[in-house]
Structure formats: C-alpha cells, structure tokens
Amino acid sequence: METNMKLAGSTELSQAHLPNLWADALRIFFEAMVSGQEDYVRSPWTVRIKTLVNPSGNGFSRAVAILYNGEPIWDMYTKGQYDERAMPCLEAALRGAYQQRHWLGGRGQQTFALVNVTYRNSAKGAFNKPFRGHELIRFNGSLLGEADTMGGPLIPTW
C-alpha cells in the first residue's frame, strides 16, 4: 500500500514520487548555487539564500531553503569564520563543486588546494537525508577559518 503525503497547500506527494522530487531538488540546488542569485525561481521550485556577514569579525551565517510549490521541503545552514585570505580558495572550492554537481554536504569537494591554501570538507550524509559537515581552510598549515554545516529534508522521506 502506497502512502501519500499532503503538503500544507494542495500538493500531494507519494512515496513513488520522492526519488524524482529529490533528484529535481538537487538539480535546482546546484543551478541556484551556480547562479549566485539570492532568490532563484524555476517554477515550481524556489531556492532562497540568505547570508549574513559580520565585517569586523569575519563571521558569517548562511541559510539555504528549497521550496516546492511555495512550501519548504529542504534546508541547509552554514556558520563559521574565515580570514579574508581564505576567500579565494573557499570560493573556488565551492564553485568547482557546484559546477561539477558534486554533493558533499552542500559545500566544496573533500579536498581542494589553491597555491599554498588548502580546503578540507568532512561532510557526511546524502542530500535527501539529514547531513552535517565541517570544513576548514589552512595556509601553510595555519588555520585561516572553519565552518559547520547541517541540513536536510523538512518533509518525511519514508
């Protein structure tokens, strides 16, 4: 017997539809990340990105939410601090992962290097399951910053 789930609006999803839903949501996630837009809309999908930065302390937080027919189905939060010298490496690591559609906790690849700056990501978990990760950037072995990420579905995944 197939179980159906009704979102708060009129959208009804069945277990049979979930694999396609998550595959489409992951595709939309990467499209939105590559676009750089804070509100990426491709009906019935919307990706909302909100980043807060403390310029005096290098701290930041970022929230990403994916909505399907206007209802949130997935989210991700990242919080950390990076020295400005880490930014070129961080941006390149993220851009590369997003362009290659490589999922590792919604952040960069497992390892990435740019000159003497190295990026490491230890995320665990699938896009359609709860996930957590920790990333750090070092310059010649000295820490330039780190961040924690967590997220996952906001609807049952059966």
ABEGO torsion letter per residue (X at the ends): XBBBBBBABABBBBAAAAAAAAAAAAAAAAAAAAAGBABBBBOABBBBBBBBBBAAAGBBBBBBBBBBGGBBABBBBBBBBBBAAAAAAAAAAAAAAAAAGBBBGGBBBABBBBEABBBBBABBEBAABBBBBBBBBBBGGBBAEBBBBBEEBABBAX
